[in-house]
Protein backbone atom coordinates (compact mmCIF):
# COMPACT_ATOMS: atom_id res chain seq x y z
CA UNK A 1 0.00 0.00 0.00
CA UNK A 2 1.44 3.36 -0.95
CA UNK A 3 1.16 6.49 1.14
CA UNK A 4 -1.21 7.96 -1.45
CA UNK A 5 -3.77 5.21 -0.79
CA UNK A 6 -3.64 5.46 3.01
CA UNK A 7 -6.56 7.47 4.35
CA UNK A 8 -5.60 10.27 6.68
CA UNK A 9 -7.84 10.85 9.67
CA UNK A 10 -7.67 14.64 9.40
CA UNK A 11 -9.24 14.44 5.94
CA UNK A 12 -12.48 13.03 7.34
CA UNK A 13 -13.36 14.95 10.50
CA UNK A 14 -17.13 14.85 10.92
CA UNK A 15 -19.00 18.04 11.82
CA UNK A 16 -20.08 16.73 15.23
CA UNK A 17 -16.48 15.92 16.23
CA UNK A 18 -15.32 19.32 15.01
CA UNK A 19 -18.05 21.02 17.04
CA UNK A 20 -17.08 19.04 20.14
CA UNK A 21 -13.42 19.98 19.63
CA UNK A 22 -14.29 23.65 19.25
CA UNK A 23 -16.46 23.56 22.38
CA UNK A 24 -13.75 21.76 24.38
CA UNK A 25 -11.15 24.38 23.51
CA UNK A 26 -13.38 27.08 25.02
CA UNK A 27 -12.85 25.47 28.43
CA UNK A 28 -9.19 26.49 28.31
CA UNK A 29 -9.17 30.27 27.72
CA UNK A 30 -5.80 30.94 29.38
CA UNK A 31 -3.82 28.34 27.46
CA UNK A 32 -5.16 26.35 24.52
CA UNK A 33 -2.28 23.92 25.11
CA UNK A 34 -4.21 22.66 28.14
CA UNK A 35 -6.79 21.26 25.73
CA UNK A 36 -4.22 18.85 24.24
CA UNK A 37 -5.19 15.79 26.30
CA UNK A 38 -8.96 16.30 26.00
CA UNK A 39 -8.61 16.71 22.22
CA UNK A 40 -6.48 13.59 21.96
CA UNK A 41 -9.15 11.65 23.86
CA UNK A 42 -11.88 12.95 21.55
CA UNK A 43 -9.78 12.13 18.49
CA UNK A 44 -8.90 8.61 19.58
CA UNK A 45 -12.44 7.87 20.73
CA UNK A 46 -13.66 8.77 17.26
CA UNK A 47 -10.93 7.31 15.03
CA UNK A 48 -9.61 4.53 17.28
CA UNK A 49 -6.04 5.85 17.13
CA UNK A 50 -4.12 9.05 16.43
CA UNK A 51 -2.24 9.11 13.13
CA UNK A 52 0.29 11.68 11.90
CA UNK A 53 -2.42 13.79 10.31
CA UNK A 54 -4.27 13.89 13.64
CA UNK A 55 -1.14 14.97 15.47
CA UNK A 56 -0.52 17.72 12.90
CA UNK A 57 -4.17 18.83 12.90
CA UNK A 58 -4.47 19.04 16.70
CA UNK A 59 -1.14 20.87 16.93
CA UNK A 60 -2.24 23.43 14.35
CA UNK A 61 -5.63 23.84 16.03
CA UNK A 62 -3.95 24.60 19.36
CA UNK A 63 -1.17 26.70 17.78
CA UNK A 64 1.50 24.24 18.89
CA UNK A 65 4.28 22.31 17.22
CA UNK A 66 3.44 18.70 16.24
CA UNK A 67 6.13 17.44 18.64
CA UNK A 68 4.07 18.88 21.53
CA UNK A 69 1.23 16.51 20.62
CA UNK A 70 3.42 13.56 19.58
CA UNK A 71 5.17 13.58 22.96
CA UNK A 72 1.80 13.12 24.67
CA UNK A 73 0.75 10.28 22.38
CA UNK A 74 4.01 8.43 22.93
CA UNK A 75 4.22 9.14 26.68
CA UNK A 76 0.75 8.14 27.86
CA UNK A 77 0.02 4.44 27.29
CA UNK A 78 -3.70 5.18 26.86
CA UNK A 79 -3.08 6.77 23.43
CA UNK A 80 -2.34 4.68 20.36
CA UNK A 81 -0.86 5.31 16.93
CA UNK A 82 -2.29 1.98 15.81
CA UNK A 83 -5.91 0.94 15.95
CA UNK A 84 -6.96 -1.49 18.66
CA UNK A 85 -9.86 -3.90 18.51
CA UNK A 86 -13.45 -2.66 18.51
CA UNK A 87 -13.73 -3.63 22.20
CA UNK A 88 -10.78 -2.90 24.47
CA UNK A 89 -10.64 -4.86 27.71
CA UNK A 90 -8.33 -3.32 30.29
CA UNK A 91 -7.62 -5.59 33.25
CA UNK A 92 -6.23 -3.92 36.36
CA UNK A 93 -3.05 -5.58 37.60
CA UNK A 94 -2.13 -3.55 40.66
CA UNK A 95 -1.76 -5.27 44.01
CA UNK A 96 -5.39 -5.65 45.09
CA UNK A 97 -6.47 -6.92 41.68
CA UNK A 98 -3.40 -9.13 41.26
CA UNK A 99 -4.08 -10.77 44.61
CA UNK A 100 -7.73 -11.24 43.66
CA UNK A 101 -6.88 -13.07 40.42
CA UNK A 102 -6.22 -10.43 37.75
CA UNK A 103 -3.54 -12.51 36.02
CA UNK A 104 -5.85 -15.50 35.69
CA UNK A 105 -8.62 -13.15 34.59
CA UNK A 106 -6.50 -11.70 31.78
CA UNK A 107 -5.55 -15.22 30.65
CA UNK A 108 -9.22 -16.23 30.54
CA UNK A 109 -10.16 -13.08 28.56
CA UNK A 110 -7.37 -13.84 26.11
CA UNK A 111 -8.51 -17.42 25.66
CA UNK A 112 -12.16 -16.40 25.26
CA UNK A 113 -11.36 -13.80 22.59
CA UNK A 114 -8.51 -15.49 20.72
CA UNK A 115 -5.94 -12.90 21.80
CA UNK A 116 -2.37 -14.19 22.10
CA UNK A 117 -1.76 -14.10 25.85
CA UNK A 118 2.01 -14.20 25.40
CA UNK A 119 2.09 -10.97 23.41
CA UNK A 120 3.51 -8.15 25.50
CA UNK A 121 2.03 -4.68 25.51
CA UNK A 122 3.61 -1.61 26.97
CA UNK A 123 1.54 1.13 25.36
CA UNK A 124 3.54 4.09 24.11
CA UNK A 125 1.61 4.41 20.90
CA UNK A 126 1.21 0.72 20.11
CA UNK A 127 -2.09 -1.11 20.02
CA UNK A 128 -2.60 -3.78 22.67
CA UNK A 129 -2.72 -7.44 21.62
CA UNK A 130 -5.76 -7.86 19.39
CA UNK A 131 -7.84 -10.86 18.36
CA UNK A 132 -7.41 -12.08 14.77
CA UNK A 133 -10.94 -10.89 13.90
CA UNK A 134 -10.19 -7.38 15.21
CA UNK A 135 -13.07 -7.45 17.69
CA UNK A 136 -11.09 -7.45 20.95
CA UNK A 137 -7.90 -6.04 22.39
CA UNK A 138 -6.76 -6.93 25.89
CA UNK A 139 -4.23 -5.14 28.02
CA UNK A 140 -3.07 -4.89 31.58
CA UNK A 141 -3.38 -1.42 33.11
CA UNK A 142 -2.35 0.16 36.34
CA UNK A 143 -5.07 0.92 38.88
CA UNK A 144 -8.63 1.48 37.80
CA UNK A 145 -9.33 3.01 41.23
CA UNK A 146 -11.67 0.35 42.54
CA UNK A 147 -9.40 -1.69 44.81
CA UNK A 148 -12.23 -2.55 47.19
CA UNK A 149 -14.05 -4.42 44.42
CA UNK A 150 -11.06 -6.27 42.95
CA UNK A 151 -10.53 -7.68 40.46
CA UNK A 152 -11.81 -5.05 38.07
CA UNK A 153 -11.68 -4.45 34.36
CA UNK A 154 -12.69 -1.61 32.09
CA UNK A 155 -14.43 -2.75 28.94
CA UNK A 156 -14.40 0.23 26.62
CA UNK A 157 -15.83 2.81 29.04
CA UNK A 158 -17.70 0.39 31.31
CA UNK A 159 -16.20 -0.56 34.68
CA UNK A 160 -16.82 -4.16 35.77
CA UNK A 161 -16.15 -4.92 39.43
CA UNK A 162 -15.69 -8.17 41.35
CA UNK A 163 -15.08 -9.94 38.06
CA UNK A 164 -14.76 -13.68 38.46
CA UNK A 165 -13.56 -16.20 35.92
CA UNK A 166 -17.19 -17.19 35.33
CA UNK A 167 -17.99 -13.62 34.28
CA UNK A 168 -15.57 -13.66 31.35
CA UNK A 169 -17.73 -15.51 28.80
CA UNK A 170 -20.87 -13.38 29.43
CA UNK A 171 -18.80 -10.17 29.16
CA UNK A 172 -17.18 -11.30 25.92
CA UNK A 173 -20.56 -12.35 24.55
CA UNK A 174 -22.17 -9.05 25.55
CA UNK A 175 -19.53 -6.89 23.87
CA UNK A 176 -18.95 -9.22 20.93
CA UNK A 177 -22.59 -8.84 19.93
CA UNK A 178 -22.38 -5.03 19.80
C-alpha positions as CSV (number, residue, x, y, z in Angstrom):
1,X,0.0,0.0,0.0
2,X,1.4,3.4,-0.9
3,X,1.2,6.5,1.1
4,X,-1.2,8.0,-1.4
5,X,-3.8,5.2,-0.8
6,X,-3.6,5.5,3.0
7,X,-6.6,7.5,4.4
8,X,-5.6,10.3,6.7
9,X,-7.8,10.8,9.7
10,X,-7.7,14.6,9.4
11,X,-9.2,14.4,5.9
12,X,-12.5,13.0,7.3
13,X,-13.4,15.0,10.5
14,X,-17.1,14.8,10.9
15,X,-19.0,18.0,11.8
16,X,-20.1,16.7,15.2
17,X,-16.5,15.9,16.2
18,X,-15.3,19.3,15.0
19,X,-18.1,21.0,17.0
20,X,-17.1,19.0,20.1
21,X,-13.4,20.0,19.6
22,X,-14.3,23.6,19.3
23,X,-16.5,23.6,22.4
24,X,-13.8,21.8,24.4
25,X,-11.1,24.4,23.5
26,X,-13.4,27.1,25.0
27,X,-12.9,25.5,28.4
28,X,-9.2,26.5,28.3
29,X,-9.2,30.3,27.7
30,X,-5.8,30.9,29.4
31,X,-3.8,28.3,27.5
32,X,-5.2,26.4,24.5
33,X,-2.3,23.9,25.1
34,X,-4.2,22.7,28.1
35,X,-6.8,21.3,25.7
36,X,-4.2,18.9,24.2
37,X,-5.2,15.8,26.3
38,X,-9.0,16.3,26.0
39,X,-8.6,16.7,22.2
40,X,-6.5,13.6,22.0
41,X,-9.1,11.7,23.9
42,X,-11.9,13.0,21.5
43,X,-9.8,12.1,18.5
44,X,-8.9,8.6,19.6
45,X,-12.4,7.9,20.7
46,X,-13.7,8.8,17.3
47,X,-10.9,7.3,15.0
48,X,-9.6,4.5,17.3
49,X,-6.0,5.9,17.1
50,X,-4.1,9.1,16.4
51,X,-2.2,9.1,13.1
52,X,0.3,11.7,11.9
53,X,-2.4,13.8,10.3
54,X,-4.3,13.9,13.6
55,X,-1.1,15.0,15.5
56,X,-0.5,17.7,12.9
57,X,-4.2,18.8,12.9
58,X,-4.5,19.0,16.7
59,X,-1.1,20.9,16.9
60,X,-2.2,23.4,14.4
61,X,-5.6,23.8,16.0
62,X,-4.0,24.6,19.4
63,X,-1.2,26.7,17.8
64,X,1.5,24.2,18.9
65,X,4.3,22.3,17.2
66,X,3.4,18.7,16.2
67,X,6.1,17.4,18.6
68,X,4.1,18.9,21.5
69,X,1.2,16.5,20.6
70,X,3.4,13.6,19.6
71,X,5.2,13.6,23.0
72,X,1.8,13.1,24.7
73,X,0.7,10.3,22.4
74,X,4.0,8.4,22.9
75,X,4.2,9.1,26.7
76,X,0.8,8.1,27.9
77,X,0.0,4.4,27.3
78,X,-3.7,5.2,26.9
79,X,-3.1,6.8,23.4
80,X,-2.3,4.7,20.4
81,X,-0.9,5.3,16.9
82,X,-2.3,2.0,15.8
83,X,-5.9,0.9,15.9
84,X,-7.0,-1.5,18.7
85,X,-9.9,-3.9,18.5
86,X,-13.5,-2.7,18.5
87,X,-13.7,-3.6,22.2
88,X,-10.8,-2.9,24.5
89,X,-10.6,-4.9,27.7
90,X,-8.3,-3.3,30.3
91,X,-7.6,-5.6,33.3
92,X,-6.2,-3.9,36.4
93,X,-3.1,-5.6,37.6
94,X,-2.1,-3.5,40.7
95,X,-1.8,-5.3,44.0
96,X,-5.4,-5.6,45.1
97,X,-6.5,-6.9,41.7
98,X,-3.4,-9.1,41.3
99,X,-4.1,-10.8,44.6
100,X,-7.7,-11.2,43.7
101,X,-6.9,-13.1,40.4
102,X,-6.2,-10.4,37.7
103,X,-3.5,-12.5,36.0
104,X,-5.8,-15.5,35.7
105,X,-8.6,-13.2,34.6
106,X,-6.5,-11.7,31.8
107,X,-5.5,-15.2,30.6
108,X,-9.2,-16.2,30.5
109,X,-10.2,-13.1,28.6
110,X,-7.4,-13.8,26.1
111,X,-8.5,-17.4,25.7
112,X,-12.2,-16.4,25.3
113,X,-11.4,-13.8,22.6
114,X,-8.5,-15.5,20.7
115,X,-5.9,-12.9,21.8
116,X,-2.4,-14.2,22.1
117,X,-1.8,-14.1,25.9
118,X,2.0,-14.2,25.4
119,X,2.1,-11.0,23.4
120,X,3.5,-8.2,25.5
121,X,2.0,-4.7,25.5
122,X,3.6,-1.6,27.0
123,X,1.5,1.1,25.4
124,X,3.5,4.1,24.1
125,X,1.6,4.4,20.9
126,X,1.2,0.7,20.1
127,X,-2.1,-1.1,20.0
128,X,-2.6,-3.8,22.7
129,X,-2.7,-7.4,21.6
130,X,-5.8,-7.9,19.4
131,X,-7.8,-10.9,18.4
132,X,-7.4,-12.1,14.8
133,X,-10.9,-10.9,13.9
134,X,-10.2,-7.4,15.2
135,X,-13.1,-7.5,17.7
136,X,-11.1,-7.5,21.0
137,X,-7.9,-6.0,22.4
138,X,-6.8,-6.9,25.9
139,X,-4.2,-5.1,28.0
140,X,-3.1,-4.9,31.6
141,X,-3.4,-1.4,33.1
142,X,-2.3,0.2,36.3
143,X,-5.1,0.9,38.9
144,X,-8.6,1.5,37.8
145,X,-9.3,3.0,41.2
146,X,-11.7,0.3,42.5
147,X,-9.4,-1.7,44.8
148,X,-12.2,-2.6,47.2
149,X,-14.0,-4.4,44.4
150,X,-11.1,-6.3,42.9
151,X,-10.5,-7.7,40.5
152,X,-11.8,-5.1,38.1
153,X,-11.7,-4.4,34.4
154,X,-12.7,-1.6,32.1
155,X,-14.4,-2.8,28.9
156,X,-14.4,0.2,26.6
157,X,-15.8,2.8,29.0
158,X,-17.7,0.4,31.3
159,X,-16.2,-0.6,34.7
160,X,-16.8,-4.2,35.8
161,X,-16.1,-4.9,39.4
162,X,-15.7,-8.2,41.4
163,X,-15.1,-9.9,38.1
164,X,-14.8,-13.7,38.5
165,X,-13.6,-16.2,35.9
166,X,-17.2,-17.2,35.3
167,X,-18.0,-13.6,34.3
168,X,-15.6,-13.7,31.4
169,X,-17.7,-15.5,28.8
170,X,-20.9,-13.4,29.4
171,X,-18.8,-10.2,29.2
172,X,-17.2,-11.3,25.9
173,X,-20.6,-12.4,24.5
174,X,-22.2,-9.0,25.5
175,X,-19.5,-6.9,23.9
176,X,-18.9,-9.2,20.9
177,X,-22.6,-8.8,19.9
178,X,-22.4,-5.0,19.8
